[in-house]
């Protein structure tokens, strides 16, 4: 009786092939990796480039209805689109009745003057938004902690009154 089973043998020596060739598997894996790397660059959402200041106490913020960005050139963006103060007030007046818990997340480049950020916070609060947060980058090296400098002519809370 002749066996119909297929035998996997090496043609030269006649012994069974017991090794698995992983080269094609590695080739396919690397090709898939390259495809994923290339396509993920197209999936990323476009953002406005600002260099956020760093803070050790920063936390992740959930996506909000009102995202404000102030660039180092002083340009204001509202939810990713270029805007101005009048358009911001109109947007808040439109969104606030729909969402009384409207929250504003303010992101400003670290070189933006403090007064500009305070002005933006004041503008948002006067428009009726009661909840706001300042967006910061949470990666702070341990050596980045700087002592507060006393203001000339004011009392230092640690050392006492200025001479």
C-alpha positions in Angstrom: 0.0 0.0 0.0 1.4 3.4 -1.0 1.2 6.2 1.5 -0.5 9.4 0.3 0.9 11.6 3.1 3.2 14.4 2.0 6.6 14.2 3.5 8.7 17.3 4.1 12.2 16.2 3.4 15.4 17.9 2.4 15.9 16.9 -1.2 19.7 16.6 -0.9 20.0 14.5 2.3 16.5 13.0 2.6 16.1 14.0 6.2 13.0 15.8 7.7 13.0 19.6 7.7 12.6 20.6 11.3 13.9 24.2 11.2 11.6 27.2 10.8 12.8 30.0 8.6 11.9 33.3 10.4 13.4 35.6 7.8 10.1 36.2 5.9 8.3 36.8 9.2 10.9 39.5 10.1 10.7 41.0 6.7 6.9 41.3 6.8 7.0 42.7 10.4 9.5 45.4 9.4 7.5 46.4 6.4 4.3 46.7 8.6 6.3 48.7 11.1 7.4 51.1 8.4 3.9 51.5 7.0 2.5 52.3 10.5 5.3 54.8 11.2 4.6 56.6 7.9 0.8 56.7 8.3 0.8 57.8 11.9 2.4 61.1 10.9 -0.7 61.9 8.8 -3.1 61.0 11.6 -1.8 63.6 14.1 -4.1 66.6 14.6 -2.7 70.0 13.5 -1.7 72.1 16.4 -0.4 75.6 17.0 3.2 75.5 18.1 3.8 77.1 21.5 6.4 76.3 24.1 4.5 75.8 27.3 6.1 76.8 30.7 6.8 73.9 33.0 5.2 73.1 36.3 5.5 70.2 38.7 1.9 70.4 39.8 0.3 70.3 36.3 -2.3 67.7 35.5 -3.9 66.4 32.3 -6.9 68.4 31.2 -9.9 67.0 29.4 -10.9 68.5 26.1 -12.9 71.6 26.6 -15.3 73.7 24.6 -13.1 76.8 24.9 -9.4 76.4 24.2 -7.4 79.6 24.1 -3.8 79.9 22.8 -1.6 83.0 23.0 1.5 82.7 20.8 4.8 84.5 21.4 3.8 86.9 18.6 0.7 87.9 20.6 -1.7 86.2 18.3 -4.9 84.7 20.0 -6.4 81.4 18.8 -9.8 80.2 19.9 -10.3 76.4 19.6 -7.4 76.3 17.1 -8.6 79.1 14.8 -7.1 82.6 14.8 -9.3 85.1 16.7 -9.5 88.4 18.4 -11.0 89.7 21.7 -14.3 90.7 20.2 -14.8 87.2 18.5 -13.8 85.6 21.8 -16.5 87.5 23.7 -19.1 86.6 21.0 -18.1 82.9 21.2 -18.4 82.9 25.0 -21.8 84.7 24.8 -23.0 82.0 22.4 -21.6 79.0 24.3 -22.3 80.0 27.9 -26.1 79.7 27.8 -25.7 76.2 26.3 -23.0 75.1 28.8 -23.1 77.0 32.2 -20.0 75.0 33.3 -18.0 76.3 30.4 -14.3 76.0 31.1 -11.5 77.9 29.4 -8.0 76.3 29.0 -5.4 79.0 28.4 -2.1 78.1 26.8 0.5 80.8 26.4 4.0 80.6 25.2 6.5 81.0 28.0 7.8 84.3 26.6 4.4 85.9 26.5 4.3 88.8 29.1 2.5 88.0 32.3 0.3 91.0 31.8 -1.1 89.6 28.5 -2.1 86.3 30.1 -3.7 88.2 33.0 -5.6 90.4 30.5 -6.9 87.3 28.8 -8.0 85.7 32.1 -9.7 88.9 33.0 -11.4 89.1 29.6 -12.7 85.5 29.9 -14.0 86.1 33.5 -15.7 89.3 32.6 -17.5 87.5 29.7 -19.0 85.0 32.3 -16.7 82.0 32.3 -16.1 81.1 36.0 -13.8 78.0 35.4 -10.5 78.3 33.8 -7.1 76.6 33.8 -3.7 77.5 32.6 -2.1 74.8 30.4 1.5 73.9 31.4 4.0 71.2 30.4 4.4 68.8 33.3 8.0 67.7 32.6 10.1 69.6 35.1 13.6 68.6 35.9 14.3 68.4 39.7 17.0 71.1 39.3 14.6 73.6 37.8 13.2 74.7 41.2 14.2 78.3 41.6 13.9 80.3 44.8 11.6 83.3 44.8 13.4 86.6 44.5 12.3 89.3 47.0 10.9 92.5 45.4 13.0 95.6 46.4 11.1 97.8 48.9 8.8 95.0 50.0 8.9 92.8 53.1 10.4 89.3 52.5 8.1 86.8 54.2 11.1 84.7 55.3 13.7 87.4 56.2 11.4 90.1 57.4 11.0 93.7 56.3 13.4 95.3 53.8 16.1 97.6 55.3 
